[in-house]
Amino acid sequence: MTGFLLRRVGGALFVLFALSVLVYAVFYVAPGDVARIACGPRCSTAQIDQVSAQLRLDDPVYAQYWHFLQGIVAGRDYSTGTEIAHCGAPCLGFSYQSDQQVTELILAKLPVTASLVTGAFVLWIIIGVGTGVLSVWRRGRLSERVLTWLTLAGTATPVFVIGLLLIIVFCSTLAWLPFPQYVPLTEDPEQWMWNLLLPWFALALLESAKYARLTRSSMLETLAEDHVRTFRAFGVSERAILGRHALRGAVAPVIALSALDFGTMFGGAVLTESLFGIPGLARELVEAVRTVDLPVVVGLVLVIGFFVVLANTVADVLYAVADRRVVLA
């Protein structure tokens, strides 16, 4: 298991390094005149030259990337023309729009998106896997067909439609919940939960449909195997077969998919955050792209990539714990 963990950690570090190279090349090398983008359209030639000197854009590309990587690992000093500004590790630069450290900006938004994604993740696992197991348990009956139709409808329905329906029903018609307005967990835990309840369900209902179909297909595939027929021949109850064998066969694909979804949701919940007015990473990424704030875009892409890689590494470890044959592969 130790060797397996070292291989997975080494692979994760290599992927992050490759991602940093790709992101730097796409956003800092390909656009061309980065100094003009950083300075703004109204800057004079002298001002653009000053910005270029401050960002050390006259250095070779490999030296510029080395300074970028060095800032992430050990911090970096930036010249403002009159003084030196230090950016502590992990340094992702300064925003072109607000002149704020990108790391500070991301850390301010990260708890918001983490609250949304974590709550929705728990719900979509419970609802999705539970619905999949129930549809297998009730297979061949009307309830199974109804659950299948619901999961198909959930897969095809956009998240903003689900969110609008939840707001209309629970906030406007029934008035059971307040219109969502994000409240930090540290200020009021109860209001934090109530205001995130609808965003959690809006995101979870969309994702849970996918997990219900995956769980159902994986369990049905396991139930068709020869060893399950042997268990039935020896009089093992259907409930025991479903719980001990069929459900265990569905665990591995669910772990793999949930790891990928959990990581990508840190940047993929744009519609949910926009619809419910949640000031998270996804909305910040959209705003940074709109204003061509390259350091913020690069920082957010790297952070989202980090969570994707981390989630997949954790999934590999859990997969190995669930099936020891993975360690020997």
N, C-alpha and C positions, 0 to 999 in steps of 0.2 A: 504493500500500500504506500510506503514511503517513496519508492521509485515512481509509482504512478502519480503521486501528488507533485513530485518534482518535475516530471514531464509536463503535467498540465500547467503548472505555474510558469515554467520556461516557455511553453507555447503561448500562454497568455501575454507574457512580456514581449515576445517577438511580434505578436499581432498588434499590440499597442504601439510598438516602435514603427512597424510598417504603416499603421494608421497615421501616426504623426508625420511621417515622410510624405504620404499621399496628401494629407490635408494641407500641409505647408506648401507643397507644390501647386495644388489647385488654387488656393486662396491668396498666396503671397507671390508666387512666381508667374503663374499663368495670367493674372489680370494686367500685368505690365507696369504701369506707373502707379505704384502703391502710394508714393508720397503725395501725388495729386489727390488720390482717394482719401488719404488721411487728413490732408489739409483742407479740402473742400473746393468747390468749383470757383469760388471768388478769390482764391489766393493768387498772389503774384508769383512770378518766376523766382524771385529772391526768397519768398516764404516757402515755396515748394523745395527749393534747394536746402533751406535750413532744416525742414522736416526730414528730408532725405539724409542729411548729415546726422541728425539726432537719432534716427532709426538705423543708422549704419547701413543704408541700402546701397552704398557704393562698394561695399565689400563683395567678394565672390559669393555665389549662391550657397555653396557648401559652408562658408563661414557664417553667413546669415542664419542658416539652419542650425549650425552649432550653437550660436548665441541663443536661438529660440529654445533648443533642447536644454541648454545649460540653465536658462531661466526656469524651466519647469523643474529641474532636479535640484538646483542650488540657489536660485534667485538671480536677479539681474539688476544692473544700474542703468537708468535712462537719463540722458541729458535733456534738460528743458531749455537750454540756451544760456541760462543764467545760473543754474544750480543742477545738482545731481539728485534724481529721485530714485530711491531704492524700492524695488519690487521683490518682496520675499517669496521664497519657494512655497508652493508651486506657482511660478509667475507665468501668466498667460498674456501679459501686456496690459496696456491701458485702452479703455474705450475711446474711440474717435469722437463720440458724441458727448459723453459726460465726463471724460478724462478721469474716470474711476477705474481702479484696478479690476480687471475682468474676474479674477478669482473672488474678490469681495462681492461683486455683483452676482456671480453664480451661487455663492454660499448663501446669499440672501434669498434667492429664489428656490434653492434646492429643497428646503423643508416643505415648501408648498407643494411641489410636484411629488415629493416622496409621500406626503400625506394622501394625495389623490391616488397614486399608483398602488401603494401598499394596501389601502382599504379596498380598492376595487379588485386587487389581486386575490385577496382572501375571499371576497364574495364570488368572483367568477370561478374559482376552484371549487368552492362548496356547491354553488348552483349547477355548474357545468358537469362535474363528476357525479353529483347526486342525481341529476336528470338523466345522465347516460346510464347509470346503474339501474334507475327505476324503469327506463324504457326497455332494458334487457330483461329485468324481472317480470315485466308485464308484456313481454313479446307475444305477438299473435293476437292481442286484444285491442279494443278500441282506444284504450288509454295510451298504448304504445304509438298508434298512428297519430293521435293528437299531439303527443310530445314530439314526434318526428316533424310534424307540420310547424310546431312552434319553434323548434330549433332552426328549421329552414328559413322561417320568417325572420328570426333573430339574426341569422347570418346575412340576410339580404337587406336588412333595414339599417340605414345610416345612423350614426350615433347622435347627430343633431336632431333627427326625427324622434328617437327615443327620449332624448333630453327634453325636447319641447313638450312631448306628451306627458312626461312626468311633472314638468312645471305646471302645465295647464290643469292636470288632474289634482295633484297634491298641494299645490300652492294657491291656485286660483279657484278651482271648483270646490274642493273639499276644505281648503284652508287648514290642512293638518300640519304643514311645514312652512317655515318662512322662505321667502325668495332667497336663494343662496347668496351669501356674501361672506367671503373667506375671513375667518377669525383665527389667529394663530393659536396653536395648542397651548402655548405657555400663558396666554392671556385668559382664556376661558375654555377648558377642555370640553364642557358640555355643549357650548355654542359651536365649537370647532367641529364636533361630531354631527350635530343637527344640520349645520350648513353644508357639510360634505356628503350627507346621506344621499341626496339626489345625484350629484356627480358620480359617486361611487356606483350606484345602481345603473346609471346611464352607460357608464363604461363597462361595468361587469356584465350586464345583460347582453351586450354585443359580443363580448369575448366568451361568455359562458356557452353560447350556442355552438361555437366551434369546439369547445372542450366536451360538450355533451355528445356531439357526433363522433369525436375521436374516441371517447371512452366506450361508446356503444359499439363502434366497429371493432375496436381492439378486444373487447370482451366476447363479442360474437365469434371472432376469429379463434380465440382461445377455447371457447366452448365447442368448436368443431374439431378439435384435436383428439387424437386417439386416447390419450390418457384420461380425458374427461369421460369418454364413453366407458372406460374401465371403472372409474369411480362410480358412475351411475349403476353399472352392472353389480357392483358390490354393495349397493344400497345407500350410498352417501346422499344426503339430502341435497336438494337443489339450492337451498340457501347456503349451505356450507360450500358447495362447488362455486357459487358466485362470489362469496366473500373471500375464500382462501385461495382460489386458483384463477378464476376469470378476472377478478379485480386486480390481482397481482400482475397479471399480464398486461393490464392497461396502465400500470404505474409508470413504466419506462417511457413510453411516448408522451405521456402527460408531463413528466418531469422535463423532458427535452423541450417541448413546446412552451411550457410555462416559463422556463428560464429565458428563452428568446423573447417572449412577449413582455416579460417583466422589465428587461433591459431596454427594449425599444420603446416602451411606453413612456419613458422619461422624456423622449423627444417627439413621440407620436400622438400624444393626447392634445393636439392643437385645437381640434374642434371642441372637445370637452372643456378645456380651459377657457376658450373664447366664449362659448355659449353661457357658461356659468360665471364668467368674470373672475376666474382664478388666476392670480398673478404668478404663474409658474415659469418653468424653463421653456416650455413650448411656445408660449406667447412671447417671451423674451427673444427666442430664436427668430420668430417671424418678424418682430420689430427690428432686430439687428440686420436681417436680410433686406428689409425694406429701406433702411437707411445706409446700407453698405458699410456697416460697422464690422470690419473684417476681424479684429481681435476678438470681439464677442462671438461672432459666428464660429471662428476656429476653436475658441475655448469651449463653447457649448457642444460642438461636434465631438471634440475629444472627450468631454465629460460623459456624453451620452454613449460614445463608443466604449469608454471605460466600464460603464454599468452593463453594457451588453456582454462584454468579454468576461466581467466578473460573474454575471449571472450564469453564463454558459459554463464557466469553470466550476462553480458551485453545483450546477446540474450534473456535470461529469462525475463529481465526487459522490453525489447522492445516487446517481445511476450505479456507480461501482459498489456502493453500500447495499443497494437493492439487489444487484446481481454481481456476485464476486467473479464471474467469468470475465467481466470487462477488464478487471485488473490484470488478468493473465493474457489478455489479447495483445 
